[in-house]
Amino acid sequence: MNSFAYTRADGVTHAVSERADEPTAAFVAGGTNLIDLMKENVARPTRLIDINRLPLATITDTENGGLRLGALVTNADTAYNKKVAKNYPLLSEAILAGASAQLRNMATDGGNLMQRTRCYYFYDLATPCNKREPGSGCSAINGFNRIHAILGTGTPTGEVQCIATHPSDMCVALAALEATVRVTGPDGDRTIPFAEFHRLPGDTPQLDNTLEAGELITAIDLPANGFSKNYAYLKLRDRASYAFALVSVAAALELEGNTITDARIALGGVAHKPWRRPEVEAMLHGKSVGNDVFQTVADALLDGAQGYGHNTFKLELAKRAIVRALSQAAKLN
């Protein structure tokens, strides 16, 4: 591990100004991913700005009937919060499907959004990786790529530079719920729709999200509608606990009788960001629940998907997972 300086921020403005003065610094809260990256020499911040004492560790009601999750609320406190569990059970279940109890006790909600891929080539400094060193190549494309992406990997010219996946379970649920990310930076405050927070690799695979330089996540806003009645979070993985998703599905439905009036579907484990296609979700509007219509939607969601050898099994696995999750959300089984 390289040497680094340390600063304990005493306010949001202090934290942001410290980062602005030293662009190679990094914010640290729970550190459950950043410290691993530093140990592996993948991340080399010159300074750690400790934000744990900032007043960002509460869950509060919003004026529109939703909830605001402070960026420093732990994953465990979020999952077990009574209002989250009651009104946003999809989010609670997704969080509890991730990591381990010890990690959830340390990991923060803001940090969860900032997780970097668990691609083994990204962590191996002896191998080329466009995410770690742009222009060096992607070892996963022709390597062992069982855990890698099948959607959203291309550039406008058709070239593929990175097939890493985003590892979060929580973010898949937040994508389905259409949360909003609140940030503060050198230019002030702004909000980012969750669908626009994470990004596909394209020509700049080293960039995971759309944060501007020096910006700090302060909160995540949940909308009033939490789809608390008809929902499902399905996570398929190689072992039953403490494993990242091969494919995960957050499914949420609004029903009038057997008729679907609204639908959300977000996929994890298949792309560089939680994968949603609202135009495909709209295909369910006005339809009666049933596996036939769910299969049609699953096929449409996987349109354009590409396997790279070891991960080609995900093409069929994802379709089956979508049908199963929608069936569970509709309480068909």
C-alpha positions in Angstrom: 0.0 0.0 0.0 1.3 3.5 -0.8 1.6 6.2 1.8 -1.2 8.7 2.1 -2.3 11.7 4.2 -5.4 11.8 6.3 -8.0 14.5 7.0 -11.1 14.2 9.1 -13.8 16.5 7.6 -15.9 18.5 10.0 -18.6 19.5 7.5 -19.8 18.9 4.0 -18.2 22.2 2.8 -14.9 21.2 4.4 -14.9 17.8 2.8 -15.7 19.2 -0.7 -13.0 21.9 -0.4 -10.4 19.4 0.7 -11.1 17.3 -2.3 -11.1 20.3 -4.6 -7.7 21.3 -3.3 -6.3 17.8 -3.9 -8.0 16.0 -6.9 -6.1 12.8 -6.2 -7.7 12.5 -2.7 -10.6 10.2 -2.0 -13.6 10.3 0.4 -13.7 7.4 2.8 -16.6 6.3 5.0 -17.1 2.5 5.7 -14.1 1.8 3.3 -15.4 -1.7 2.5 -14.4 -1.4 -1.1 -11.8 1.5 -1.2 -9.5 -0.1 1.4 -9.5 -3.4 -0.7 -8.6 -1.3 -3.8 -5.8 0.4 -1.9 -4.4 -2.9 -0.6 -4.3 -4.3 -4.1 -2.6 -1.1 -5.4 -5.5 -0.4 -7.8 -6.5 2.8 -6.0 -3.7 5.2 -4.9 -5.2 8.2 -3.3 -2.8 10.7 -2.0 -5.1 11.6 0.9 -8.1 10.1 2.6 -10.9 12.5 3.6 -12.8 10.9 6.4 -16.5 11.9 6.1 -17.8 9.7 8.9 -18.6 12.7 11.2 -20.7 14.5 8.7 -24.4 14.9 9.5 -25.5 12.5 6.8 -26.5 9.4 8.8 -30.3 9.8 9.2 -33.4 8.6 7.3 -36.0 11.3 7.1 -39.4 11.8 5.4 -39.5 14.0 2.3 -42.2 16.5 1.4 -43.5 14.4 -1.5 -44.1 11.4 0.8 -40.9 9.5 0.1 -37.8 8.9 2.2 -34.3 10.5 2.2 -31.5 8.1 3.0 -28.5 10.0 4.3 -25.3 8.9 2.5 -23.7 7.7 5.7 -26.6 5.5 6.8 -25.3 2.0 6.9 -26.7 -0.7 4.6 -27.9 -2.6 7.7 -29.7 0.4 9.2 -31.4 1.0 5.9 -32.5 -2.6 5.4 -33.9 -2.8 9.0 -35.4 0.6 9.1 -39.2 0.2 9.8 -40.3 2.6 7.1 -37.9 1.1 4.5 -39.0 -2.4 5.3 -42.7 -1.5 5.2 -42.8 0.9 2.2 -39.8 -0.2 0.2 -39.4 -3.9 0.9 -37.8 -4.4 -2.5 -34.9 -2.2 -1.4 -34.7 -4.0 2.0 -34.6 -7.4 0.4 -32.0 -6.4 -2.1 -29.7 -5.0 0.6 -30.0 -8.1 2.7 -29.1 -10.3 -0.4 -25.7 -8.6 -0.6 -22.4 -9.0 1.2 -22.4 -10.3 4.8 -23.9 -9.0 8.0 -20.5 -7.6 9.1 -20.0 -5.7 5.8 -23.6 -4.3 5.8 -22.9 -3.0 9.3 -20.0 -0.9 7.9 -20.9 -0.2 4.3 -22.8 3.1 3.8 -25.5 3.8 1.3 -23.5 6.5 -0.5 -20.5 4.1 -0.7 -22.7 1.3 -2.1 -23.3 3.5 -5.1 -19.6 4.1 -5.5 -18.5 0.4 -5.6 -16.2 -0.6 -8.3 -16.4 -3.8 -10.3 -15.2 -7.1 -8.9 -13.7 -8.1 -12.3 -10.7 -10.1 -11.4 -8.6 -8.6 -14.2 -9.3 -5.1 -12.8 -7.7 -6.2 -9.5 -4.8 -8.0 -11.2 -2.1 -5.4 -12.0 -0.3 -8.0 -14.2 -3.0 -8.1 -16.8 -4.3 -5.4 -19.2 -7.5 -3.6 -18.1 -9.1 -0.7 -19.9 -10.9 0.3 -16.7 -7.7 0.5 -14.7 -5.4 1.7 -17.5 -7.4 3.0 -20.5 -6.0 1.8 -23.8 -4.2 -1.2 -22.4 -6.9 -3.7 -23.5 -9.6 -5.9 -21.9 -8.3 -9.3 -20.6 -11.8 -10.5 -19.9 -13.1 -10.5 -23.4 -11.0 -13.4 -24.4 -10.3 -14.6 -20.9 -12.3 -16.3 -18.2 -15.4 -14.2 -18.2 -18.1 -16.1 -16.3 -19.1 -13.1 -14.1 -19.0 -10.5 -16.9 -21.5 -8.4 -18.8 -23.7 -9.4 -21.7 -25.5 -6.0 -22.2 -24.4 -2.5 -22.9 -20.8 -3.3 -23.7 -20.3 -1.7 -27.1 -19.2 1.7 -28.3 -20.9 3.7 -31.0 -18.4 2.1 -33.5 -19.2 -1.4 -32.3 -15.9 -1.8 -30.4 -16.0 -3.5 -27.0 -13.5 -2.0 -24.5 -14.9 -3.4 -21.2 -17.3 -6.1 -20.1 -17.1 -5.5 -16.3 -20.3 -5.5 -14.3 -21.5 -3.3 -11.5 -21.6 -5.4 -8.3 -24.3 -3.8 -6.2 -27.6 -5.4 -5.2 -28.9 -2.2 -3.5 -28.4 -0.3 -6.7 -30.5 -2.7 -8.7 -33.5 -2.0 -6.4 -32.8 1.8 -6.4 -32.8 1.7 -10.2 -36.2 0.0 -10.3 -37.6 2.4 -7.7 -36.3 5.4 -9.7 -34.5 7.0 -6.8 -32.6 10.3 -7.0 -29.1 10.9 -5.9 -28.3 14.2 -4.2 -24.7 15.5 -4.4 -22.7 18.5 -3.4 -19.6 19.7 -5.1 -17.4 22.8 -5.8 -20.2 24.2 -7.9 -23.0 23.6 -5.4 -25.8 21.1 -5.0 -27.5 19.1 -7.7 -29.7 16.0 -8.1 -29.1 13.1 -10.5 -31.8 10.7 -11.5 -30.7 7.2 -10.6 -30.8 6.0 -14.2 -28.2 8.7 -15.1 -25.9 8.1 -12.2 -24.0 5.0 -13.3 -22.8 4.8 -16.9 -22.0 2.3 -19.6 -18.3 1.8 -20.5 -18.4 3.1 -24.1 -15.1 4.8 -25.0 -14.3 5.7 -21.3 -14.6 2.5 -19.3 -12.5 4.0 -16.5 -15.5 6.1 -15.5 -18.1 4.4 -13.4 -20.5 7.2 -12.9 -21.5 10.8 -13.8 -20.2 12.6 -10.7 -18.2 15.7 -11.5 -14.8 16.2 -10.0 -14.9 16.7 -6.3 -18.6 15.9 -5.8 -19.8 14.2 -2.7 -23.0 12.1 -2.4 -25.1 13.5 0.5 -28.3 11.5 0.2 -30.5 9.2 -1.9 -34.2 10.2 -2.3 -36.8 7.5 -2.6 -40.1 8.4 -4.3 -43.5 8.0 -2.6 -44.4 4.8 -4.5 -42.3 1.9 -3.2 -44.3 -0.9 -4.9 -44.7 -2.4 -1.5 -47.4 -5.0 -2.5 -46.2 -6.6 -5.7 -42.4 -6.9 -5.8 -39.6 -9.4 -6.0 -35.8 -9.4 -5.7 -34.3 -12.5 -7.2 -30.5 -13.1 -7.0 -28.9 -16.0 -8.8 -25.3 -16.7 -7.7 -22.8 -19.5 -7.4 -23.4 -20.0 -3.6 -26.2 -19.0 -1.3 -24.4 -16.3 0.6 -21.6 -13.7 0.3 -21.4 -14.0 -3.5 -22.1 -11.4 -6.2 -24.9 -12.0 -8.6 -24.5 -13.8 -11.8 -27.9 -12.4 -12.6 -30.3 -10.5 -10.3 -33.7 -9.0 -11.0 -35.7 -6.4 -9.2 -39.3 -6.6 -10.3 -42.1 -4.3 -9.2 -45.7 -4.2 -10.4 -48.8 -2.2 -9.9 -52.0 -4.3 -10.4 -55.7 -3.6 -10.7 -57.0 -7.1 -10.4 -54.9 -9.1 -12.8 -54.2 -6.2 -15.1 -50.7 -4.5 -14.9 -50.9 -0.7 -14.7 -47.2 0.0 -14.0 -44.1 -2.1 -14.1 -40.4 -1.8 -13.3 -37.7 -4.3 -14.0 -34.0 -3.8 -13.3 -31.2 -6.3 -13.8 -27.9 -6.8 -12.0 -24.9 -8.8 -12.9 -25.4 -8.3 -16.6 -24.0 -4.8 -17.4 -21.7 -2.0 -16.3 -24.7 -0.4 -14.5 -28.1 -1.6 -13.3 -29.9 -2.4 -16.5 -33.4 -1.0 -17.3 -35.4 -0.3 -20.5 -38.5 1.6 -19.6 -39.8 1.2 -23.2 -39.8 -2.6 -22.6 -41.5 -2.2 -19.2 -44.2 -0.3 -20.9 -45.0 -3.4 -22.9 -46.6 -4.8 -19.8 -49.0 -1.9 -19.3 -52.6 -3.0 -19.7 -51.6 -6.7 -20.0 -52.9 -9.5 -17.8 -50.3 -11.2 -15.6 -49.0 -14.4 -17.1 -45.9 -16.2 -18.0 -46.4 -15.7 -21.7 -46.4 -11.9 -21.5 -43.5 -12.1 -19.0 -41.5 -14.2 -21.5 -42.1 -11.7 -24.3 -40.8 -8.9 -22.0 -37.8 -11.0 -21.0 -36.9 -11.6 -24.6 -37.1 -7.9 -25.3 -35.0 -6.9 -22.3 -32.2 -9.3 -23.6 -32.4 -8.0 -27.1 -28.9 -7.3 -28.3 -27.2 -9.2 -25.5 -23.9 -10.9 -26.3 -22.0 -13.6 -24.5 -18.3 -13.9 -24.6 -17.8 -17.6 -24.0 -17.8 -18.5 -20.3 -20.7 -16.1 -19.6 -22.9 -17.1 -22.6 -25.1 -19.1 -20.2 -26.3 -15.8 -18.8 -28.4 -15.1 -21.9 -30.9 -17.8 -21.1 -30.4 -17.5 -17.3 -31.4 -13.9 -17.4 -34.6 -14.5 -19.4 -35.7 -17.2 -17.0 -34.8 -15.0 -14.0 -37.0 -12.2 -15.4 -40.0 -14.5 -15.9 -39.5 -16.0 -12.4 -39.2 -12.6 -10.7 -42.2 -11.1 -12.5 -44.2 -14.2 -11.6 -43.2 -13.8 -7.9 -44.1 -10.1 -8.0 -47.5 -11.0 -9.4 -47.8 -13.7 -6.8 -48.4 -16.4 -9.4 -46.2 -18.8 -7.6 
